[in-house]
Amino acid sequence: MTPPAGWQARESLLLAPYAMHAADSAGRVHLEPPHPIRSPYQRDHDRIVHSSAFRRLAHKTQVFTGYLGDYHRSRLTHTLEVTGIARTLGRGLALNEDLVETLALAHDIGHPPLGHAGEDTLDELLADEGGFNHNAQALRIMELLETRYPDFSGLNLSREILEAQAARVKGRPAAGIRPAAAPLLETQVVDAADSIAYDTHDADDAIELGLVALEELLELPLVAEAAARAADRYGPLDGIDRRRAVIHELVDMQAGDLIKQSQAALARLGIDSVASVRSQQTAAGQPLRIVTHSPQVAAGKKDLEAFLFRKVYRSKRVMGVRLAAQAKLSRLFHWYCAHPDSVAPSYRERVTTVGLQRSVADYLAGMTDRYLEWDYDRRV
Ligand code: MG
C-alpha cells in the first residue's frame, strides 16, 4: 500500500491560493516538534476537543435557561451545527477545513453558564475589573486557564487561532498580530456559519417551546422563501414535516447564498492570496469582509433576528427564568468572594496574579448550568 501523502501535499492539492495553508502558519508560542501525521491545525482541533472547556459545553445553555425539555440546543450541539455548516462553506470555497473546524469548535468555549444572561451578570459584577466578555474569556481559556502541559499554561495553539479569537474581542487589539487586517476567510466563514445556525435553530427551538408558531414565522420573507422551496421540493406538507423541511431549507438557502456571493466577490476583487484577503479594506479604511450574503438574504436575516429578539429572547418566559438564574449566579459570586478558600485550587492559585474577583469569575464561568445549580444549593 502506498503511504498517504503528507498534509502539506494534500493541502497544496486541495486548497485555493487564498486559503490559509498550515505550512505558512506563524507557529506556536512554545516550539514543538512537528507531528508525523497531523497538520498543525489538526492538532489544534484535537486540543480544543480534548479541553475541559469544550466538554462542559454539553451542559451549558444556549438561549433557553433552566430545564425546559431536551429538544432545544445546548452550547455543544449549537457548536456542532456551526462546525458542520462552516465545513460546508469552507469546502465550497476550497478553504482549509482543519482550520475552519478548529475555529468553529472553539468559537463558544468562553461562554459562562446561563448563556448571555450569565455573561451580562458577570460583566456587571466585574465592572471595576475590566468586565466580562465570552470572547475574551475564550482567549483566556486558550492561553491561560486550560492546563494540559507540564511546562506552560494554555493549549499552545497556532497563532492563527489566537488571532481569530482576539479579533472577536471588541475594543481590544488582536494580541499584537496585525490588528487592522481583515480576518482570514476561514474565520469569516465560521462567523457566518454561527449566524446561520442560531437564526435557524433559535426559530426551531422557539416553535418547539410554544413561544412562536410557524405561521407567524412564515410572515417573514426569508422563512416564506424557505417554505416555497420546501413546497417545490416535496409538494404540500403540514405539521412537523413542514416545519422540519422549512428549517433545513433555511440553512441550505443561507449557506448556498453565502458561497455564491463569496465566490463572486473573490473573483471581482481578484483575491489570489492570504495577503490580499488580509489587506481588503472598506472605503472608510476598516477591514473588509469578503464572505457576505446577498443584500436580499442579509435583509431577511435582519428581519428574522428582530422577530426572534422581540418574541423569543425578550419574551416573558425567557426573561423570567433569566432573572432568577442571574440572581443565583450573583449570590454565588459574592459567596466565593467572601470564602476564597472554597474556590477550586487551580483558580485560587491565580488570586495573587489576577485578583480575587477575576479568579472567582474564571471559576464560575467554567461551571456548567447544572453544576452552578448544585453548587448554589450547597453553598448559599
Ligand atoms: Mg455561537
Residues whose N, C-alpha, C, O or C-beta is under 5 A from the ligand:
A	BS01	MG	D108 D194
